[in-house]
Structure formats: structure tokens, C-alpha cells
Amino acid sequence: MTLVLCATWCGGARKEEHPEWFTPEADLDFDGFTNGEEYLYFQCEGKEAYAQAAFSPSLKPKALKSVYEAGESARMYVPEFTHPLTTYQWYKDGQPLTDDGVIVGATTRTLNILSLSEAHTGSYTCEWNDQNPNTKGTGTYGPITLRVAPQGEDPDAMLKTLLSNFASLDTDANGELSLDEIQASYPGVTEAFVKALSLSSASSLIEHDLLVLTDAGENHSLDIDDNGEVSLSELLRVIQLFNFEAFSCAASMEDSEDGYLPGNTEGDFSCTRHALDYDAFDWKINLAELLRAIQF
């Protein structure tokens, strides 16, 4: 496919061909998504849908959200260019999915859930088998975690409300909000809503969860000098926390460069947990969390 532009030049017409505008890496409509990215997202709707998206900046892929409201739709797709005969199988919580009218594309590159319900909360993966005779590769995409809140509850607004009022809601000062603590001030919040939000517990919310879910723009605990970069000294500080196998809250910033005391297992745990303590929520930096810091 080649786009031909006609322009008047010195009294005559000339043709300019720009085939590079149609490569997978190009962004034909300047909407921030490459032609390849739009193809992967819209190809399940047919060639016409992809062509319209490629030319129209108003049509572009929708990002997956942290939390959906019941009744919304969601689309997940394998972001790999594979052989046309590649086979796919999507799974939810380890169980293979089948098309049922609401779930569409369980054995294709793209999984669509047309009307989400709380039952769709879970972890999704896709296993694919590339049928290219030269490679015959296999792969797994995911996991992708979806959380579905009951219809009528505004997840984004409630998340921000719980985060901004965390300290006053956490009446026992244990760093978590139980369902009872939340309902004492917001009786309309249901158990299903809390379960849909929680990253680490089915019955409570941790402040770190809320920071992640609201994308609150908080500075990462690793970035002590708040310059958007991770220096060697900041990385060494995390390695120190890792070596001491535990940390707790410092009484003031005068007692600690980052607000934490390494090695104190009997200390104060009322402050915001270190952002790297995302894997087990145990006030420790484990190896996986340390490797994440090194990646930064």
C-alpha cells in the first residue's frame, strides 16, 4: 500500500511517494501509537477497523485500567508479531477460557470481555505457539490482573478518597484499612469492592495498594533526593535494607536519610511502606524487590 501525494511544483504536477509512512514503526495519524500497535489492537475487528484507526487520530488503543466498573468492556492482546497460523489459548487464574458470548477470542491473539462482572476479577495469561516453520517458538503473555468493582461505585473517586483519608480511617494504626474501618465512614463500600481493589488481601487495603491503584504520582521511596533518577548511593541504601533483612519507620527524617530504620523488627510500622516492598508486604526488601531497584 503506497500513499501518493500530488503537488504543484514550478507550474507542473509531481508525485511524491511515502511508503515509509505505512511501516509498523511509523505513526501515520500522529496519535502516539505506531501503525503496528494499532494493528495489534484493532485487527480482531477486521481490516476496515484497523485502516480507520491507522488514519484517524481519534481512534486509538485503550489502555488497560487497574479497576473496572461492572458492565464495562476490556480488551487484552498478545503484543507480539507472530506467524498467521500461530495458536493461542487464554487462561483466567490458570483455567482455560472458552467463548461464551461475553468472552470472545479465548483462542485468538485478542481476548475481549464485552461486559465485565465481578466474576471476571482475576489473573489472565495467554499461551501461544508460533507456527512459523523457521522458529516454532512458544511463549506466555501476562499475567494481567483485572479487578471489577460493582456497578454504580466510582472506583477512581473512591480510591482517591480512601487514599487521602487513610490516616484517619486507619483507627488501629496498623497500616491497613479493614472493611469495618472503611464502612464506619463510607457504609456504601461493599466487601466485593474491597476484594476487587486489594493487591495483597481479600479483606483489607494497604496504603501502598492505593498508591499503585490511583497512580497518585508519589515519589518513589528509592529516589531519596527526588530528582527522578536512581543514583549509586540510593541503590546502596536499598542494598543495606536488603542486607539487614528488615526495616521499620524512623521517628523523623533526622534519624534516617529516607525515613526508614534498617534491621529494626520491633519498631514503628505506621508510616507509608517502602515502595519496593511490593512483593510480600512484609517490611523487608527481598531479592526480587532488590533486582527491581537495580533495574531502575
ABEGO torsion letter per residue (X at the ends): XBBBBBBBBGGBBBBBBBAAAABAABBAAGAGBBAAAAAAAAAAAEAAAAAAAAABAABBBBBBBABBBBGBBBBBBBABBBBAABBBBBBBGGBBBBBAGABBGAABABBBBABBBAAABEBBBBBBBBABAAAGBBBBBOBBBBBBBBBGBBAAAAAAAAAAAAAAABAAGAGBBBAAAAAAABAABBAAAAAAABAABAABBBAAAAAAAAGAGBBBAABAAGAGBBBAAAAAAAAAAAAAGBBBBBABAAABAAGBBBGBAABBAABBBBAABAAAGAGBBBAAAAAAAAAX
